[in-house]
Amino acid sequence: MILAGDLGGTHTRLAIFPPEPGTAALMSAHFASADYPDFAALLDAFRARHPGLSLTHCALAVAGPVLDNRCHATNLPWHLDAREIARTLDLAPGVVALLNDVEAAALGLPAVPAERFAVLQRGDPEARGNQALIAPGTGLGEAILYWDGTGHHAFATEGGHSDFAPRDELEAALLHHAARRFPAHVSVERLISGPGIALIHEFLCTRAGGHPAWMPPPDADAGAAISARALAREDPRCVQALVLYAALLGAEAGNLALKAMAVGGVVIAGGIAPKILPILADGVLLENFLAKGRFRELLQRIPLTICLDERAPLLGALRRARGMP
């Protein structure tokens, strides 16, 4: 049996699959990542729920850079080492793999049904070549799928931690606001993420001269609360925040498309996009994706879609495990 996992900054999903391709999970569990001091404690909780498991392979998608089968999760105080996990599971080190969660999502895309993609731009129907994936969630992941002429090979990047580059006076003011919170470095991830929605909302309220009567409760998921009010059209400031967020996401997706020459397509994945699809699909994101001056025509040829299936990283981890000896 295979243990596959998607270890995110907010949620962790673990599932047991049989080794045969095309088979569904035998059991799965969902955890709040912050409830556990480390992955070992979460793994203990999972094994307590499902005692007597006999595993042959394990692959885990982790939100963070993976080097030498080790990872320090970016948005959690977790240090993961495949060798230690192998010992815990009584497996050989060679059958336990860690991979970046966005790389895993890229690997998992072929297993996602076509109806689980929302099309923002059809682009060239005969598109072939490199692809790219951008996935805002607790953080911002970016991956490239290199095309070798017959198939794609996914690899992770840490592009979400590159500098945020404002394009107009409003975005320049947003950068200065964010820099007061993060004086060492304002990355793209600080704004294009769940916490980024809250930061953008805070900026807009401050710029307007004060906070409105409604603000997210201190213990709430502020990004989710702002998004819910925006989608319900209950608060103009929340709508403005989500529209600006969509514009920034579109611009960064366009940047990634150019850097990867992703003429085969760009996919937006992660946990946020499916939840705010009406805002992302209303044209603001696409217009900012295309707004690259002389390269607008090239970008118009690139298929742009949103993956609505949050299982993509889990399916990618499963694919990696099934490819092990």
C-alpha positions as CSV (number, residue, x, y, z in Angstrom):
1,M,0.0,0.0,0.0
2,I,1.1,3.6,-0.7
3,L,0.9,6.5,1.7
4,A,0.5,9.7,-0.2
5,G,0.3,13.1,1.4
6,D,-0.2,16.8,0.7
7,L,1.4,18.8,3.6
8,G,0.2,22.4,3.3
9,G,0.7,25.4,5.5
10,T,-3.0,25.3,6.5
11,H,-4.2,21.7,5.8
12,T,-2.6,18.3,5.5
13,R,-4.2,15.5,3.6
14,L,-3.0,11.9,3.9
15,A,-4.4,8.9,2.0
16,I,-3.7,5.3,1.5
17,F,-3.8,3.9,-2.1
18,P,-3.3,0.5,-3.6
19,P,-0.3,0.3,-5.9
20,E,-2.3,-0.3,-9.1
21,P,-2.9,2.7,-11.3
22,G,-6.4,4.0,-11.7
23,T,-7.5,2.9,-8.3
24,A,-9.1,5.2,-5.7
25,A,-8.0,5.9,-2.2
26,L,-8.8,3.2,0.3
27,M,-8.9,5.7,3.2
28,S,-8.0,9.3,3.7
29,A,-7.8,11.9,6.5
30,H,-7.7,15.6,6.8
31,F,-5.8,17.6,9.4
32,A,-5.3,21.2,10.5
33,S,-1.5,21.5,10.1
34,A,-1.0,24.1,12.8
35,D,-2.5,21.8,15.4
36,Y,0.7,19.7,15.3
37,P,4.1,20.8,16.4
38,D,5.8,18.6,13.7
39,F,4.9,16.1,11.1
40,A,5.9,13.2,13.3
41,A,3.0,14.1,15.7
42,L,0.6,14.3,12.8
43,L,1.8,11.0,11.4
44,D,1.3,9.4,14.9
45,A,-2.3,10.7,14.9
46,F,-3.0,9.3,11.5
47,R,-1.5,5.9,12.4
48,A,-3.6,5.8,15.5
49,R,-6.7,6.2,13.4
50,H,-5.6,3.5,11.0
51,P,-3.6,0.9,13.0
52,G,-2.0,-2.1,11.3
53,L,-1.2,-0.5,8.0
54,S,1.3,-2.4,5.9
55,L,3.0,0.1,3.6
56,T,5.4,-0.4,0.7
57,H,6.0,3.2,-0.5
58,C,5.4,6.8,0.7
59,A,5.5,10.1,-1.1
60,L,4.7,13.5,0.5
61,A,4.1,16.8,-1.2
62,V,5.5,19.6,1.1
63,A,5.0,23.3,0.9
64,G,8.7,24.3,0.9
65,P,12.0,23.7,-0.9
66,V,13.1,20.1,-1.0
67,L,16.8,19.4,-1.0
68,D,18.4,15.9,-0.5
69,N,15.0,14.5,0.4
70,R,14.8,17.0,3.3
71,C,12.5,20.0,3.7
72,H,11.9,22.9,6.1
73,A,8.3,23.8,5.5
74,T,8.0,27.5,4.5
75,N,4.9,28.3,6.5
76,L,5.2,25.7,9.3
77,P,7.8,25.0,12.0
78,W,8.2,21.5,10.5
79,H,11.5,19.9,9.5
80,L,11.0,16.8,7.4
81,D,13.6,14.2,6.5
82,A,12.7,11.2,4.3
83,R,15.1,9.0,6.2
84,E,13.4,9.7,9.5
85,I,10.0,9.1,8.0
86,A,11.2,5.8,6.6
87,R,12.4,4.7,10.0
88,T,9.0,5.6,11.5
89,L,7.1,3.7,8.9
90,D,9.6,0.8,8.9
91,L,10.4,1.3,5.2
92,A,13.6,1.4,3.3
93,P,14.8,5.0,2.7
94,G,14.6,4.5,-1.1
95,V,10.8,4.1,-1.1
96,V,10.1,7.4,0.7
97,A,10.1,10.6,-1.2
98,L,9.6,14.3,-0.4
99,L,8.7,16.6,-3.2
100,N,7.7,20.3,-3.4
101,D,3.9,20.6,-3.3
102,V,3.7,22.7,-6.5
103,E,5.9,20.2,-8.3
104,A,3.5,17.5,-7.1
105,A,0.5,19.5,-8.3
106,A,2.1,19.8,-11.7
107,L,2.7,16.0,-11.7
108,G,-0.9,15.5,-10.7
109,L,-2.5,17.6,-13.4
110,P,-2.8,14.7,-15.9
111,A,-4.9,12.8,-13.4
112,V,-7.4,15.7,-13.0
113,P,-10.5,15.3,-15.2
114,A,-10.9,17.9,-17.9
115,E,-14.2,19.1,-16.4
116,R,-12.3,20.1,-13.3
117,F,-10.6,22.9,-15.1
118,A,-12.2,26.4,-15.6
119,V,-11.0,28.0,-18.9
120,L,-10.1,31.6,-18.7
121,Q,-8.5,31.7,-22.2
122,R,-8.5,28.9,-24.7
123,G,-5.4,30.1,-26.5
124,D,-4.0,28.1,-29.4
125,P,-5.9,24.8,-29.6
126,E,-2.7,23.1,-30.9
127,A,-0.5,24.5,-28.1
128,R,2.6,22.4,-27.5
129,G,5.6,23.3,-25.4
130,N,6.6,24.2,-21.8
131,Q,3.8,24.7,-19.3
132,A,3.7,26.6,-16.0
133,L,1.7,26.3,-12.8
134,I,1.1,29.0,-10.2
135,A,-0.6,28.1,-6.9
136,P,-1.6,30.7,-4.3
137,G,-2.6,29.3,-0.9
138,T,-1.1,29.9,2.5
139,G,2.0,30.8,0.4
140,L,2.6,31.1,-3.4
141,G,4.1,28.2,-5.3
142,E,5.3,28.2,-8.8
143,A,6.4,25.3,-11.0
144,I,7.5,24.8,-14.6
145,L,6.8,21.8,-16.8
146,Y,9.6,21.4,-19.3
147,W,8.5,19.9,-22.7
148,D,11.1,17.6,-24.2
149,G,9.1,17.1,-27.5
150,T,7.1,14.1,-26.3
151,G,6.2,14.8,-22.7
152,H,6.4,17.2,-19.7
153,H,8.9,17.1,-16.8
154,A,7.8,19.1,-13.8
155,F,10.3,20.9,-11.5
156,A,9.7,23.3,-8.6
157,T,10.8,26.8,-8.3
158,E,10.8,29.3,-5.5
159,G,9.6,32.1,-7.8
160,G,6.9,33.1,-5.2
161,H,9.7,34.5,-3.1
162,S,11.0,36.9,-5.9
163,D,10.5,40.6,-5.4
164,F,7.0,42.2,-5.8
165,A,7.3,44.7,-8.6
166,P,4.5,47.4,-8.6
167,R,3.3,48.6,-12.0
168,D,1.4,51.8,-11.1
169,E,1.0,54.3,-8.3
170,L,-1.6,52.2,-6.4
171,E,0.7,49.1,-6.4
172,A,3.7,51.3,-5.4
173,A,1.7,52.5,-2.4
174,L,0.8,48.9,-1.7
175,L,4.5,47.9,-1.8
176,H,5.3,50.7,0.7
177,H,2.5,49.6,3.0
178,A,3.7,45.9,2.9
179,A,7.3,47.0,3.5
180,R,6.4,48.5,6.8
181,R,5.2,45.0,7.8
182,F,8.1,43.1,6.0
183,P,11.0,45.6,5.9
184,A,13.6,42.9,4.9
185,H,11.8,41.8,1.7
186,V,8.4,42.1,0.2
187,S,8.0,39.0,-2.0
188,V,5.2,38.3,-4.4
189,E,4.0,35.7,-1.9
190,R,3.3,38.4,0.7
191,L,0.5,39.7,-1.5
192,I,-0.6,36.8,-3.7
193,S,-1.7,34.3,-1.0
194,G,-4.3,33.9,1.7
195,P,-2.6,36.3,4.1
196,G,-2.0,38.6,1.1
197,I,-5.7,39.1,0.7
198,A,-5.9,40.4,4.3
199,L,-2.8,42.6,3.7
200,I,-4.3,44.1,0.6
201,H,-7.6,44.8,2.4
202,E,-5.8,46.4,5.3
203,F,-3.9,48.6,2.8
204,L,-7.1,49.8,1.1
205,C,-8.8,50.6,4.4
206,T,-5.7,52.6,5.5
207,R,-5.6,54.4,2.2
208,A,-9.2,55.3,2.5
209,G,-8.6,57.0,5.8
210,G,-9.6,54.4,8.4
211,H,-11.1,51.0,9.0
212,P,-14.7,50.3,8.3
213,A,-17.2,49.1,10.9
214,W,-16.6,45.5,9.7
215,M,-13.2,43.9,10.1
216,P,-12.3,40.2,10.3
217,P,-12.3,38.9,13.9
218,P,-8.8,38.5,15.3
219,D,-9.0,34.8,15.4
220,A,-10.6,34.3,12.0
221,D,-9.1,33.4,8.6
222,A,-9.1,37.0,7.4
223,G,-8.5,36.2,3.8
224,A,-11.4,33.7,3.7
225,A,-13.7,36.2,5.6
226,I,-12.9,39.0,3.2
227,S,-13.3,36.8,0.2
228,A,-16.8,35.6,1.4
229,R,-18.0,39.2,1.8
230,A,-16.6,40.1,-1.6
231,L,-18.3,37.2,-3.3
232,A,-21.6,38.1,-1.6
233,R,-21.1,41.8,-2.6
234,E,-21.6,42.8,1.0
235,D,-18.7,45.2,1.3
236,P,-17.3,47.4,-1.4
237,R,-13.8,47.4,0.2
238,C,-13.7,43.6,0.3
239,V,-14.7,43.6,-3.4
240,Q,-11.9,46.1,-4.2
241,A,-9.4,44.0,-2.3
242,L,-10.3,40.8,-4.2
243,V,-10.2,42.6,-7.6
244,L,-6.8,43.9,-6.8
245,Y,-5.7,40.5,-5.7
246,A,-7.0,39.0,-9.0
247,A,-5.0,41.7,-10.9
248,L,-1.8,40.9,-9.1
249,L,-2.3,37.2,-9.6
250,G,-2.9,37.7,-13.4
251,A,0.2,39.9,-13.7
252,E,2.4,37.3,-11.9
253,A,0.9,34.4,-14.0
254,G,1.9,36.4,-17.1
255,N,5.4,37.0,-15.7
256,L,5.8,33.2,-15.1
257,A,4.5,32.5,-18.6
258,L,7.2,34.7,-20.1
259,K,10.0,33.4,-17.9
260,A,9.1,29.8,-18.7
261,M,8.1,30.4,-22.3
262,A,5.0,28.4,-21.3
263,V,3.4,28.4,-24.7
264,G,1.8,25.0,-23.8
265,G,-0.4,26.6,-21.1
266,V,-0.5,28.2,-17.7
267,V,-2.5,26.6,-14.9
268,I,-3.6,28.4,-11.7
269,A,-4.0,25.9,-8.9
270,G,-4.0,25.9,-5.1
271,G,-6.7,26.2,-2.5
272,I,-7.8,29.8,-3.1
273,A,-8.6,30.0,-6.8
274,P,-11.6,27.6,-6.8
275,K,-13.2,29.4,-3.9
276,I,-13.0,32.9,-5.6
277,L,-13.6,31.7,-9.2
278,P,-16.3,34.3,-10.0
279,I,-13.9,37.2,-9.3
280,L,-11.0,35.5,-11.1
281,A,-13.2,34.7,-14.2
282,D,-14.7,38.2,-14.7
283,G,-11.8,39.4,-16.9
284,V,-9.5,41.3,-14.5
285,L,-7.1,38.4,-14.1
286,L,-6.9,37.7,-17.8
287,E,-6.4,41.4,-18.8
288,N,-3.5,41.6,-16.3
289,F,-2.1,38.3,-17.6
290,L,-2.1,39.8,-21.1
291,A,-0.8,43.3,-20.2
292,K,2.8,42.7,-21.3
293,G,3.1,45.3,-24.0
294,R,4.8,43.9,-27.1
295,F,4.3,40.3,-25.9
296,R,0.5,40.6,-25.6
297,E,0.0,38.7,-28.8
298,L,2.2,35.8,-27.6
299,L,0.3,35.6,-24.3
300,Q,-3.0,35.5,-26.2
301,R,-1.9,32.2,-27.7
302,I,-1.3,30.6,-24.3
303,P,-4.1,28.5,-22.8
304,L,-4.9,29.8,-19.3
305,T,-7.0,27.6,-16.9
306,I,-7.8,27.2,-13.2
307,C,-7.6,23.8,-11.7
308,L,-10.7,23.3,-9.5
309,D,-9.5,20.0,-8.0
310,E,-7.5,20.6,-4.8
311,R,-6.3,17.0,-4.9
312,A,-3.7,17.7,-7.6
313,P,-0.7,17.7,-5.2
314,L,-1.9,14.5,-3.6
315,L,-2.4,12.8,-7.0
316,G,1.1,14.0,-8.0
317,A,2.6,12.5,-4.8
318,L,0.8,9.3,-5.6
319,R,2.2,9.3,-9.2
320,R,5.7,9.8,-7.8
321,A,5.3,6.8,-5.4
322,R,3.9,4.6,-8.1
323,G,7.0,5.4,-10.2
324,M,9.4,4.2,-7.5
325,P,11.1,0.8,-7.9
